Amino acid sequence: MRERQLQLLSGFVDGESIAPTDLAEVLSAEGALDALRDFALISAQLDDDGLEPSETFEARVRRRLSGDDDTERRTGSRTWPWLMAAAAVVLGVVLGRSLNPTPSLPASLPTAEVGGPKVDRTLVFEPGVDWKELS
C-alpha cells in the first residue's frame, strides 16, 4: 500500500470522514485488510490505556477556550511588581549617572618618575670568587 492509502485508512479508523470513492479504492488495494486490522488493534490498545484527561482538566480547558478563565489576569498581576522593580532600578541608574557625570576613574593615572628610584648601594659579583661555574 502507498503512504496516501495508509493515511486514509488510518483516518477512517480514527473516525475522520473519508470520501466513499477514496475508501473503496483503499479497501480494494493489496494489503488493505492487514493494515485495517493493525490500525484497529492499535486503536483498541490506545483506548484501553486509561490515559483519559480528568474532568477537572477538561473543565479548565473549556473555561480557557471560552474566555471565562481569569488565569491571564492573575498571572499578569504577579509579574507587574517585578516589572515595576526593574523599571525603578533602571531609572535610579540613569538618574544617578546624570546627577554625577564624573567617571569613577581619574582621567590620567599617575606615572612613574623618569629615571627610576635613587640608588643607595651597588652590589658587585666577581666570577670565581662569589660563584663558580660548573660545566
Number of C-alpha atoms within 10 A of each C-alpha: 11 9 8 10 18 17 12 19 22 18 14 16 16 12 9 11 11 13 10 9 9 13 15 11 11 21 17 11 12 11 12 17 13 10 17 17 12 13 19 15 12 12 14 11 11 11 11 9 8 8 8 9 8 8 9 9 10 12 11 13 13 13 13 14 10 9 10 10 14 10 11 10 9 10 10 10 11 11 10 10 11 11 10 11 11 11 11 12 11 12 12 12 11 11 12 11 12 10 9 9 9 10 8 7 7 8 8 6 7 7 6 8 7 6 6 7 8 6 6 5 6 5 4 7 8 8 9 8 7 8 9 9 6 4 3
